[in-house]
Structure formats: C-alpha cells, structure tokens
Amino acid sequence: MSETIDDLTITYEEGGIEVVKELDKHVLTKGAWSTVMYLYQEWNARKEEYGETKVSIRRYQKQSGRFQQKSKFNISNKKQALQMVARLQQWFPEE
C-alpha cells in the first residue's frame, strides 16, 4: 500500500515479467478519496508481446495514512474510450 498519491501504480510483475505496464498516470482528484486514471498495457504470454493500450480509473481511500483501492473501472479498447469521449462531449459541450 502507498502512503502518497505519487507512489500509487498499477505496474505488476510476476516471474520477472512486467505483466501490467503502466504507461502514464493522471490524478483526477486528491484527498481522503482520490481518483487516478492510468494508461497501461498487459503482457500477452502466448504472443510474447504487450497488447492494446487500455485505461483504468481507480478510486482510493486513505485510511491510517495509506491509500487502499476501493473500486476500479477498465476501458478495454480504443473504440470504447472514443465512445465515452463522444458522449461526454455531448453531455458537457464547450461553452
């Protein structure tokens, strides 16, 4: 568990292989409840390469000085991400 929001990561190694490779991180909200958006790729052992870029949005709660993940939502592909962006732009048009 991490004590600071800067220490949070989704990078995960197993057997010397970086199974989840974090490419970027953006903090959406800070505080007792924090929201972080990660850009990442997962290792495909069968193909021996990283797969398509994905996004994970995670909520953390700080308890006893440490962040604990409470929920997450994964955007599994580019098409889904672009559909979400299009809908958000409809709901929140620029003024």
N, CA, C and O atoms as CSV, one atom per row, in Angstrom:
chain,resi,resn,atom,element,x,y,z
A,1,MET,N,N,0.834,-1.186,0.000
A,1,MET,CA,C,0.000,0.000,0.000
A,1,MET,C,C,0.878,1.249,0.000
A,1,MET,O,O,1.978,1.245,0.553
A,2,SER,N,N,0.397,2.285,-0.607
A,2,SER,CA,C,1.158,3.518,-0.765
A,2,SER,C,C,0.720,4.574,0.245
A,2,SER,O,O,-0.448,4.659,0.625
A,3,GLU,N,N,1.689,5.368,0.662
A,3,GLU,CA,C,1.396,6.448,1.601
A,3,GLU,C,C,1.096,7.762,0.897
A,3,GLU,O,O,0.409,8.619,1.453
A,4,THR,N,N,1.610,7.933,-0.336
A,4,THR,CA,C,1.343,9.156,-1.091
A,4,THR,C,C,0.707,8.800,-2.426
A,4,THR,O,O,0.879,7.694,-2.937
A,5,ILE,N,N,-0.020,9.740,-2.973
A,5,ILE,CA,C,-0.687,9.507,-4.252
A,5,ILE,C,C,0.328,9.314,-5.384
A,5,ILE,O,O,0.057,8.608,-6.356
A,6,ASP,N,N,1.499,9.948,-5.250
A,6,ASP,CA,C,2.543,9.797,-6.264
A,6,ASP,C,C,3.111,8.384,-6.304
A,6,ASP,O,O,3.636,7.959,-7.334
A,7,ASP,N,N,3.013,7.650,-5.199
A,7,ASP,CA,C,3.527,6.284,-5.128
A,7,ASP,C,C,2.566,5.248,-5.701
A,7,ASP,O,O,2.963,4.105,-5.927
A,8,LEU,N,N,1.312,5.624,-5.940
A,8,LEU,CA,C,0.331,4.678,-6.471
A,8,LEU,C,C,0.716,4.267,-7.889
A,8,LEU,O,O,1.157,5.097,-8.683
A,9,THR,N,N,0.550,2.991,-8.202
A,9,THR,CA,C,0.861,2.478,-9.534
A,9,THR,C,C,0.035,1.224,-9.792
A,9,THR,O,O,-0.433,0.575,-8.856
A,10,ILE,N,N,-0.140,0.891,-11.058
A,10,ILE,CA,C,-0.764,-0.385,-11.392
A,10,ILE,C,C,0.248,-1.343,-11.993
A,10,ILE,O,O,-0.108,-2.455,-12.383
A,11,THR,N,N,1.498,-0.931,-12.072
A,11,THR,CA,C,2.551,-1.815,-12.558
A,11,THR,C,C,2.564,-3.082,-11.717
A,11,THR,O,O,2.506,-3.030,-10.488
A,12,TYR,N,N,2.642,-4.229,-12.401
A,12,TYR,CA,C,2.614,-5.510,-11.701
A,12,TYR,C,C,3.588,-6.464,-12.377
A,12,TYR,O,O,3.549,-6.647,-13.594
A,13,GLU,N,N,4.454,-7.064,-11.586
A,13,GLU,CA,C,5.409,-8.041,-12.100
A,13,GLU,C,C,5.103,-9.420,-11.550
A,13,GLU,O,O,4.669,-9.574,-10.409
A,14,GLU,N,N,5.337,-10.411,-12.381
A,14,GLU,CA,C,5.140,-11.803,-11.986
A,14,GLU,C,C,6.194,-12.642,-12.685
A,14,GLU,O,O,6.285,-12.633,-13.913
A,15,GLY,N,N,6.981,-13.356,-11.921
A,15,GLY,CA,C,8.018,-14.207,-12.510
A,15,GLY,C,C,9.044,-13.436,-13.317
A,15,GLY,O,O,9.560,-13.939,-14.315
A,16,GLY,N,N,9.344,-12.216,-12.890
A,16,GLY,CA,C,10.335,-11.407,-13.597
A,16,GLY,C,C,9.812,-10.717,-14.846
A,16,GLY,O,O,10.579,-10.067,-15.556
A,17,ILE,N,N,8.525,-10.846,-15.126
A,17,ILE,CA,C,7.917,-10.213,-16.308
A,17,ILE,C,C,6.952,-9.133,-15.830
A,17,ILE,O,O,6.145,-9.358,-14.928
A,18,GLU,N,N,7.046,-7.966,-16.444
A,18,GLU,CA,C,6.115,-6.886,-16.143
A,18,GLU,C,C,4.791,-7.203,-16.835
A,18,GLU,O,O,4.616,-6.923,-18.021
A,19,VAL,N,N,3.871,-7.786,-16.088
A,19,VAL,CA,C,2.590,-8.264,-16.629
A,19,VAL,C,C,1.664,-7.092,-16.938
A,19,VAL,O,O,0.960,-7.107,-17.947
A,20,VAL,N,N,1.662,-6.072,-16.072
A,20,VAL,CA,C,0.901,-4.846,-16.314
A,20,VAL,C,C,1.915,-3.708,-16.339
A,20,VAL,O,O,2.576,-3.423,-15.341
A,21,LYS,N,N,2.025,-3.066,-17.494
A,21,LYS,CA,C,2.995,-1.986,-17.684
A,21,LYS,C,C,2.257,-0.649,-17.709
A,21,LYS,O,O,1.477,-0.371,-18.619
A,22,GLU,N,N,2.519,0.168,-16.697
A,22,GLU,CA,C,1.919,1.498,-16.621
A,22,GLU,C,C,2.645,2.429,-17.583
A,22,GLU,O,O,3.867,2.566,-17.523
A,23,LEU,N,N,1.884,3.069,-18.475
A,23,LEU,CA,C,2.462,3.985,-19.462
A,23,LEU,C,C,2.339,5.444,-19.027
A,23,LEU,O,O,3.199,6.269,-19.335
A,24,ASP,N,N,1.254,5.752,-18.304
A,24,ASP,CA,C,1.028,7.122,-17.849
A,24,ASP,C,C,0.018,7.084,-16.712
A,24,ASP,O,O,-0.715,6.110,-16.540
A,25,LYS,N,N,-0.003,8.167,-15.939
A,25,LYS,CA,C,-0.929,8.272,-14.808
A,25,LYS,C,C,-1.376,9.719,-14.709
A,25,LYS,O,O,-0.579,10.642,-14.875
A,26,HIS,N,N,-2.679,9.910,-14.432
A,26,HIS,CA,C,-3.224,11.258,-14.252
A,26,HIS,C,C,-4.120,11.253,-13.019
A,26,HIS,O,O,-5.078,10.483,-12.945
A,27,VAL,N,N,-3.809,12.107,-12.060
A,27,VAL,CA,C,-4.612,12.215,-10.844
A,27,VAL,C,C,-5.795,13.132,-11.131
A,27,VAL,O,O,-5.614,14.308,-11.445
A,28,LEU,N,N,-7.012,12.590,-11.022
A,28,LEU,CA,C,-8.222,13.369,-11.273
A,28,LEU,C,C,-8.671,14.124,-10.031
A,28,LEU,O,O,-9.077,15.283,-10.124
A,29,THR,N,N,-8.604,13.476,-8.859
A,29,THR,CA,C,-8.954,14.131,-7.602
A,29,THR,C,C,-8.002,13.671,-6.512
A,29,THR,O,O,-7.509,12.543,-6.528
A,30,LYS,N,N,-7.751,14.572,-5.560
A,30,LYS,CA,C,-6.897,14.261,-4.417
A,30,LYS,C,C,-7.690,14.478,-3.145
A,30,LYS,O,O,-8.623,15.280,-3.115
A,31,GLY,N,N,-7.320,13.766,-2.102
A,31,GLY,CA,C,-7.962,13.926,-0.803
A,31,GLY,C,C,-8.119,12.589,-0.124
A,31,GLY,O,O,-7.446,11.619,-0.472
A,32,ALA,N,N,-9.022,12.540,0.856
A,32,ALA,CA,C,-9.279,11.281,1.564
A,32,ALA,C,C,-9.776,10.222,0.578
A,32,ALA,O,O,-9.473,9.037,0.717
A,33,TRP,N,N,-10.542,10.667,-0.416
A,33,TRP,CA,C,-10.936,9.820,-1.554
A,33,TRP,C,C,-10.274,10.401,-2.795
A,33,TRP,O,O,-10.526,11.551,-3.157
A,34,SER,N,N,-9.440,9.620,-3.438
A,34,SER,CA,C,-8.704,10.085,-4.615
A,34,SER,C,C,-9.056,9.220,-5.816
A,34,SER,O,O,-9.337,8.028,-5.685
A,35,THR,N,N,-9.035,9.847,-6.993
A,35,THR,CA,C,-9.331,9.146,-8.240
A,35,THR,C,C,-8.138,9.307,-9.169
A,35,THR,O,O,-7.659,10.417,-9.401
A,36,VAL,N,N,-7.665,8.176,-9.700
A,36,VAL,CA,C,-6.491,8.172,-10.569
A,36,VAL,C,C,-6.832,7.417,-11.850
A,36,VAL,O,O,-7.467,6.363,-11.816
A,37,MET,N,N,-6.400,7.973,-12.977
A,37,MET,CA,C,-6.602,7.346,-14.275
A,37,MET,C,C,-5.239,6.884,-14.796
A,37,MET,O,O,-4.285,7.661,-14.844
A,38,TYR,N,N,-5.162,5.614,-15.181
A,38,TYR,CA,C,-3.915,5.031,-15.672
A,38,TYR,C,C,-4.049,4.617,-17.131
A,38,TYR,O,O,-5.094,4.121,-17.551
A,39,LEU,N,N,-2.989,4.823,-17.897
A,39,LEU,CA,C,-2.859,4.281,-19.247
A,39,LEU,C,C,-1.902,3.105,-19.117
A,39,LEU,O,O,-0.818,3.256,-18.554
A,40,TYR,N,N,-2.282,1.933,-19.627
A,40,TYR,CA,C,-1.454,0.750,-19.409
A,40,TYR,C,C,-1.589,-0.276,-20.534
A,40,TYR,O,O,-2.458,-0.171,-21.399
A,41,GLN,N,N,-0.700,-1.271,-20.494
A,41,GLN,CA,C,-0.753,-2.420,-21.394
A,41,GLN,C,C,-0.540,-3.680,-20.575
A,41,GLN,O,O,0.149,-3.660,-19.556
A,42,GLU,N,N,-1.139,-4.779,-21.028
A,42,GLU,CA,C,-0.957,-6.067,-20.380
A,42,GLU,C,C,-0.112,-6.979,-21.264
A,42,GLU,O,O,-0.237,-6.960,-22.488
A,43,TRP,N,N,0.738,-7.769,-20.640
A,43,TRP,CA,C,1.605,-8.713,-21.335
A,43,TRP,C,C,0.789,-9.909,-21.798
A,43,TRP,O,O,0.053,-10.506,-21.012
A,44,ASN,N,N,0.920,-10.261,-23.082
A,44,ASN,CA,C,0.282,-11.444,-23.640
A,44,ASN,C,C,1.360,-12.519,-23.744
A,44,ASN,O,O,2.193,-12.484,-24.650
A,45,ALA,N,N,1.342,-13.474,-22.814
A,45,ALA,CA,C,2.388,-14.502,-22.752
A,45,ALA,C,C,2.390,-15.383,-24.000
A,45,ALA,O,O,3.450,-15.815,-24.452
A,46,ARG,N,N,1.215,-15.649,-24.554
A,46,ARG,CA,C,1.130,-16.507,-25.740
A,46,ARG,C,C,1.816,-15.858,-26.946
A,46,ARG,O,O,2.540,-16.522,-27.689
A,47,LYS,N,N,1.582,-14.554,-27.132
A,47,LYS,CA,C,2.186,-13.832,-28.255
A,47,LYS,C,C,3.547,-13.251,-27.911
A,47,LYS,O,O,4.285,-12.809,-28.791
A,48,GLU,N,N,3.878,-13.256,-26.608
A,48,GLU,CA,C,5.117,-12.672,-26.106
A,48,GLU,C,C,5.273,-11.206,-26.524
A,48,GLU,O,O,6.317,-10.787,-27.024
A,49,GLU,N,N,4.194,-10.441,-26.302
A,49,GLU,CA,C,4.198,-9.011,-26.579
A,49,GLU,C,C,3.106,-8.340,-25.760
A,49,GLU,O,O,2.206,-8.997,-25.235
A,50,TYR,N,N,3.203,-7.020,-25.662
A,50,TYR,CA,C,2.158,-6.273,-24.956
A,50,TYR,C,C,0.969,-6.064,-25.871
A,50,TYR,O,O,1.116,-5.867,-27.078
A,51,GLY,N,N,-0.209,-6.109,-25.277
A,51,GLY,CA,C,-1.448,-5.951,-26.031
A,51,GLY,C,C,-1.820,-4.493,-26.225
A,51,GLY,O,O,-1.019,-3.581,-26.020
A,52,GLU,N,N,-3.061,-4.313,-26.625
A,52,GLU,CA,C,-3.625,-2.995,-26.903
A,52,GLU,C,C,-3.579,-2.111,-25.655
A,52,GLU,O,O,-3.701,-2.595,-24.530
A,53,THR,N,N,-3.404,-0.820,-25.873
A,53,THR,CA,C,-3.404,0.146,-24.778
A,53,THR,C,C,-4.804,0.233,-24.178
A,53,THR,O,O,-5.803,0.274,-24.897
A,54,LYS,N,N,-4.858,0.261,-22.839
A,54,LYS,CA,C,-6.116,0.329,-22.112
A,54,LYS,C,C,-6.049,1.444,-21.076
A,54,LYS,O,O,-4.988,2.019,-20.832
A,55,VAL,N,N,-7.203,1.743,-20.467
A,55,VAL,CA,C,-7.290,2.760,-19.417
A,55,VAL,C,C,-7.968,2.137,-18.203
A,55,VAL,O,O,-8.922,1.371,-18.337
A,56,SER,N,N,-7.474,2.469,-17.035
A,56,SER,CA,C,-8.110,2.046,-15.794
A,56,SER,C,C,-8.320,3.270,-14.915
A,56,SER,O,O,-7.395,4.053,-14.699
A,57,ILE,N,N,-9.537,3.430,-14.411
A,57,ILE,CA,C,-9.860,4.517,-13.490
A,57,ILE,C,C,-10.073,3.864,-12.126
A,57,ILE,O,O,-10.902,2.967,-11.976
A,58,ARG,N,N,-9.310,4.328,-11.133
A,58,ARG,CA,C,-9.353,3.690,-9.820
A,58,ARG,C,C,-9.610,4.711,-8.723
A,58,ARG,O,O,-9.100,5.831,-8.751
A,59,ARG,N,N,-10.425,4.283,-7.743
A,59,ARG,CA,C,-10.739,5.106,-6.571
A,59,ARG,C,C,-10.008,4.535,-5.372
A,59,ARG,O,O,-10.026,3.330,-5.124
A,60,TYR,N,N,-9.368,5.425,-4.638
A,60,TYR,CA,C,-8.626,5.038,-3.450
A,60,TYR,C,C,-9.152,5.816,-2.256
A,60,TYR,O,O,-9.553,6.974,-2.372
A,61,GLN,N,N,-9.141,5.154,-1.103
A,61,GLN,CA,C,-9.479,5.826,0.145
A,61,GLN,C,C,-8.243,5.780,1.031
A,61,GLN,O,O,-7.600,4.740,1.171
A,62,LYS,N,N,-7.921,6.926,1.630
A,62,LYS,CA,C,-6.775,6.974,2.523
A,62,LYS,C,C,-7.252,6.646,3.935
A,62,LYS,O,O,-8.071,7.361,4.511
A,63,GLN,N,N,-6.725,5.554,4.477
A,63,GLN,CA,C,-7.058,5.103,5.824
A,63,GLN,C,C,-5.763,4.785,6.556
A,63,GLN,O,O,-4.890,4.105,6.017
A,64,SER,N,N,-5.642,5.271,7.769
A,64,SER,CA,C,-4.447,5.035,8.594
A,64,SER,C,C,-3.176,5.427,7.845
A,64,SER,O,O,-2.143,4.769,7.970
A,65,GLY,N,N,-3.262,6.512,7.064
A,65,GLY,CA,C,-2.096,7.034,6.368
A,65,GLY,C,C,-1.705,6.309,5.097
A,65,GLY,O,O,-0.661,6.609,4.517
A,66,ARG,N,N,-2.516,5.361,4.649
A,66,ARG,CA,C,-2.201,4.603,3.430
A,66,ARG,C,C,-3.415,4.562,2.499
A,66,ARG,O,O,-4.562,4.504,2.942
A,67,PHE,N,N,-3.123,4.593,1.194
A,67,PHE,CA,C,-4.189,4.510,0.195
A,67,PHE,C,C,-4.575,3.053,-0.026
A,67,PHE,O,O,-3.713,2.192,-0.203
A,68,GLN,N,N,-5.883,2.786,-0.014
A,68,GLN,CA,C,-6.410,1.461,-0.303
A,68,GLN,C,C,-7.367,1.575,-1.475
A,68,GLN,O,O,-8.267,2.414,-1.476
A,69,GLN,N,N,-7.165,0.717,-2.478
A,69,GLN,CA,C,-8.056,0.739,-3.634
A,69,GLN,C,C,-9.434,0.247,-3.214
A,69,GLN,O,O,-9.565,-0.787,-2.560
A,70,LYS,N,N,-10.469,1.010,-3.603
A,70,LYS,CA,C,-11.847,0.663,-3.257
A,70,LYS,C,C,-12.669,0.244,-4.468
A,70,LYS,O,O,-13.598,-0.554,-4.342
A,71,SER,N,N,-12.332,0.779,-5.642
A,71,SER,CA,C,-13.070,0.398,-6.841
A,71,SER,C,C,-12.234,0.704,-8.074
A,71,SER,O,O,-11.262,1.458,-8.018
A,72,LYS,N,N,-12.639,0.096,-9.199
A,72,LYS,CA,C,-11.951,0.372,-10.461
A,72,LYS,C,C,-12.896,0.138,-11.627
A,72,LYS,O,O,-13.863,-0.618,-11.535
A,73,PHE,N,N,-12.583,0.815,-12.731
A,73,PHE,CA,C,-13.308,0.640,-13.983
A,73,PHE,C,C,-12.275,0.620,-15.087
A,73,PHE,O,O,-11.451,1.530,-15.184
A,74,ASN,N,N,-12.308,-0.409,-15.924
A,74,ASN,CA,C,-11.353,-0.518,-17.020
A,74,ASN,C,C,-12.022,-0.209,-18.354
A,74,ASN,O,O,-13.117,-0.692,-18.643
A,75,ILE,N,N,-11.353,0.596,-19.151
A,75,ILE,CA,C,-11.772,0.873,-20.529
A,75,ILE,C,C,-10.902,-0.026,-21.386
A,75,ILE,O,O,-9.691,0.177,-21.478
A,76,SER,N,N,-11.515,-1.019,-22.014
A,76,SER,CA,C,-10.760,-2.131,-22.583
A,76,SER,C,C,-10.181,-1.914,-23.977
A,76,SER,O,O,-9.333,-2.687,-24.422
A,77,ASN,N,N,-10.630,-0.871,-24.669
A,77,ASN,CA,C,-10.063,-0.664,-26.010
A,77,ASN,C,C,-10.297,0.779,-26.480
A,77,ASN,O,O,-11.031,1.546,-25.856
A,78,LYS,N,N,-9.661,1.113,-27.576
A,78,LYS,CA,C,-9.733,2.472,-28.122
A,78,LYS,C,C,-11.159,2.847,-28.517
A,78,LYS,O,O,-11.592,3.973,-28.272
A,79,LYS,N,N,-11.895,1.913,-29.127
A,79,LYS,CA,C,-13.264,2.192,-29.569
A,79,LYS,C,C,-14.139,2.596,-28.383
A,79,LYS,O,O,-14.883,3.574,-28.465
A,80,GLN,N,N,-14.051,1.853,-27.290
A,80,GLN,CA,C,-14.846,2.163,-26.110
A,80,GLN,C,C,-14.455,3.528,-25.538
A,80,GLN,O,O,-15.322,4.304,-25.135
A,81,ALA,N,N,-13.158,3.820,-25.504
A,81,ALA,CA,C,-12.684,5.108,-24.986
A,81,ALA,C,C,-13.231,6.265,-25.819
A,81,ALA,O,O,-13.682,7.269,-25.268
A,82,LEU,N,N,-13.194,6.128,-27.134
A,82,LEU,CA,C,-13.684,7.196,-28.008
A,82,LEU,C,C,-15.195,7.367,-27.914
A,82,LEU,O,O,-15.695,8.485,-28.032
A,83,GLN,N,N,-15.932,6.273,-27.702
A,83,GLN,CA,C,-17.377,6.366,-27.496
A,83,GLN,C,C,-17.680,7.147,-26.221
A,83,GLN,O,O,-18.605,7.959,-26.189
A,84,MET,N,N,-16.904,6.900,-25.180
A,84,MET,CA,C,-17.100,7.611,-23.916
A,84,MET,C,C,-16.797,9.097,-24.080
A,84,MET,O,O,-17.530,9.944,-23.569
A,85,VAL,N,N,-15.725,9.412,-24.789
A,85,VAL,CA,C,-15.359,10.814,-25.021
A,85,VAL,C,C,-16.472,11.524,-25.793
A,85,VAL,O,O,-16.856,12.642,-25.448
A,86,ALA,N,N,-16.984,10.878,-26.828
A,86,ALA,CA,C,-18.049,11.479,-27.639
A,86,ALA,C,C,-19.293,11.763,-26.790
A,86,ALA,O,O,-19.892,12.832,-26.910
A,87,ARG,N,N,-19.680,10.825,-25.946
A,87,ARG,CA,C,-20.865,11.015,-25.115
A,87,ARG,C,C,-20.627,12.120,-24.084
A,87,ARG,O,O,-21.511,12.945,-23.852
A,88,LEU,N,N,-19.462,12.146,-23.474
A,88,LEU,CA,C,-19.147,13.202,-22.506
A,88,LEU,C,C,-19.173,14.579,-23.158
A,88,LEU,O,O,-19.616,15.551,-22.545
A,89,GLN,N,N,-18.700,14.666,-24.398
A,89,GLN,CA,C,-18.732,15.945,-25.103
A,89,GLN,C,C,-20.163,16.363,-25.421
A,89,GLN,O,O,-20.461,17.557,-25.471
A,90,GLN,N,N,-21.051,15.396,-25.638
A,90,GLN,CA,C,-22.461,15.729,-25.841
A,90,GLN,C,C,-23.090,16.224,-24.541
A,90,GLN,O,O,-23.844,17.197,-24.538
A,91,TRP,N,N,-22.782,15.560,-23.463
A,91,TRP,CA,C,-23.352,15.926,-22.175
A,91,TRP,C,C,-22.792,17.233,-21.638
A,91,TRP,O,O,-23.491,17.986,-20.960
A,92,PHE,N,N,-21.520,17.501,-21.946
A,92,PHE,CA,C,-20.843,18.696,-21.457
A,92,PHE,C,C,-20.213,19.468,-22.610
A,92,PHE,O,O,-18.989,19.504,-22.737
A,93,PRO,N,N,-21.048,20.092,-23.458
A,93,PRO,CA,C,-20.494,20.815,-24.597
A,93,PRO,C,C,-19.713,22.050,-24.120
A,93,PRO,O,O,-20.003,22.641,-23.080
A,94,GLU,N,N,-18.714,22.407,-24.930
A,94,GLU,CA,C,-17.937,23.620,-24.587
A,94,GLU,C,C,-18.843,24.828,-24.696
A,94,GLU,O,O,-19.705,24.910,-25.571
A,95,GLU,N,N,-18.627,25.761,-23.789
A,95,GLU,CA,C,-19.462,26.967,-23.795
A,95,GLU,C,C,-18.676,28.139,-24.296
A,95,GLU,O,O,-19.205,29.248,-24.376
